[in-house]
Amino acid sequence: MQYERFGEGPYPTVPLGDGSYSRRLLAFGGNLLLATMEFEAGSESAVHSHDEEQLTWCLSGEFTTEVGGVPGHLGPGDFFHAGKGVPHGARCVVAGALIHAFTPQREEYKKG
């Protein structure tokens, strides 16, 4: 079994959009990358797609979502999966945070 330990953190917070939400790299290794995004109420990650598969878990707050054209809702403990190239986005209703896991790694997240 391969084991890697990272001691580089904490990684910087990167403001996004109009500054009402941000992301921070948490960890990466092998083909996986883990990041968090924190949102103010009313902020939005517009519908988009990318070449990486994504699993998103709601840590806190409340969000409306769209994944593959299907509307949904996230509260603490809820999650969604967006496969490679599947359009997805979220709008924050109550301030909170989402945890994202990507495979393969999103290289731009490691650049800040």
C-alpha positions as CSV (number, residue, x, y, z in Angstrom):
1,M,0.0,0.0,0.0
2,Q,1.3,3.5,-0.9
3,Y,1.2,6.1,1.9
4,E,2.0,9.7,1.5
5,R,2.0,12.4,4.2
6,F,1.9,16.1,3.4
7,G,3.1,18.9,5.6
8,E,2.9,21.8,3.3
9,G,-0.3,23.3,4.5
10,P,-2.1,25.3,5.4
11,Y,-2.8,26.3,1.8
12,P,-3.9,29.9,1.1
13,T,-7.6,30.9,0.6
14,V,-8.3,32.0,-2.9
15,P,-11.2,34.6,-3.3
16,L,-13.4,33.8,-6.3
17,G,-16.1,35.6,-8.3
18,D,-17.0,38.9,-6.7
19,G,-15.2,37.8,-3.5
20,S,-18.3,36.4,-1.9
21,Y,-17.0,32.9,-2.0
22,S,-13.5,31.3,-1.8
23,R,-11.7,28.0,-2.2
24,R,-8.8,26.4,-0.3
25,L,-6.8,23.4,-1.2
26,L,-6.9,20.8,1.6
27,A,-4.8,17.9,0.3
28,F,-3.8,16.0,-2.8
29,G,-2.1,12.7,-3.6
30,G,-2.2,10.0,-6.3
31,N,-5.2,10.9,-8.6
32,L,-7.2,12.7,-5.9
33,L,-7.5,16.3,-4.8
34,L,-9.6,17.6,-1.8
35,A,-10.6,21.3,-1.5
36,T,-13.1,23.4,0.4
37,M,-15.3,26.3,-0.8
38,E,-16.8,28.8,1.6
39,F,-19.8,30.8,0.5
40,E,-21.7,33.9,1.8
41,A,-25.4,33.8,1.5
42,G,-26.4,34.8,-2.1
43,S,-23.1,33.8,-3.7
44,E,-23.1,31.4,-6.6
45,S,-20.8,29.1,-8.4
46,A,-22.3,29.3,-11.9
47,V,-23.1,26.2,-13.8
48,H,-19.9,24.9,-15.4
49,S,-18.3,21.6,-16.4
50,H,-14.7,20.3,-16.4
51,D,-12.7,17.2,-17.3
52,E,-12.4,16.0,-13.7
53,E,-15.0,13.8,-11.9
54,Q,-16.3,15.6,-8.8
55,L,-17.9,14.6,-5.5
56,T,-19.3,17.5,-3.4
57,W,-20.3,17.2,0.3
58,C,-22.1,19.9,2.2
59,L,-20.2,20.6,5.4
60,S,-22.5,23.5,6.5
61,G,-25.1,26.0,5.2
62,E,-27.8,25.5,2.6
63,F,-27.5,25.4,-1.2
64,T,-29.7,25.0,-4.3
65,T,-27.9,23.1,-7.0
66,E,-28.1,22.0,-10.6
67,V,-26.4,18.9,-11.7
68,G,-26.8,17.6,-15.3
69,G,-29.8,20.0,-15.7
70,V,-31.6,18.6,-12.6
71,P,-32.3,21.0,-9.7
72,G,-31.5,19.9,-6.2
73,H,-30.8,21.0,-2.6
74,L,-27.9,20.5,-0.3
75,G,-27.8,20.8,3.5
76,P,-25.3,19.5,6.0
77,G,-24.3,15.9,5.2
78,D,-25.9,15.9,1.7
79,F,-23.8,15.4,-1.4
80,F,-23.8,15.3,-5.2
81,H,-21.7,13.6,-7.9
82,A,-20.8,15.3,-11.2
83,G,-19.1,13.0,-13.7
84,K,-16.6,14.2,-16.2
85,G,-18.1,16.9,-18.4
86,V,-21.4,17.1,-16.5
87,P,-22.7,20.7,-16.0
88,H,-23.2,21.6,-12.3
89,G,-23.4,24.6,-10.1
90,A,-24.6,25.8,-6.7
91,R,-26.2,28.9,-5.2
92,C,-25.8,29.5,-1.4
93,V,-29.0,30.2,0.5
94,V,-27.5,30.1,4.0
95,A,-23.8,30.8,4.4
96,G,-21.8,27.6,4.5
97,A,-19.0,25.4,3.1
98,L,-18.7,22.6,0.6
99,I,-16.0,20.0,0.4
100,H,-15.0,18.9,-3.1
101,A,-13.1,15.8,-4.1
102,F,-11.7,15.6,-7.7
103,T,-10.2,12.9,-9.8
104,P,-7.9,13.4,-11.5
105,Q,-6.5,16.3,-9.6
106,R,-7.4,19.8,-10.8
107,E,-4.0,21.3,-11.4
108,E,-5.2,24.9,-11.3
109,Y,-6.2,24.4,-7.6
110,K,-2.5,23.7,-6.7
111,K,-1.4,27.0,-8.4
112,G,-3.5,29.2,-6.1
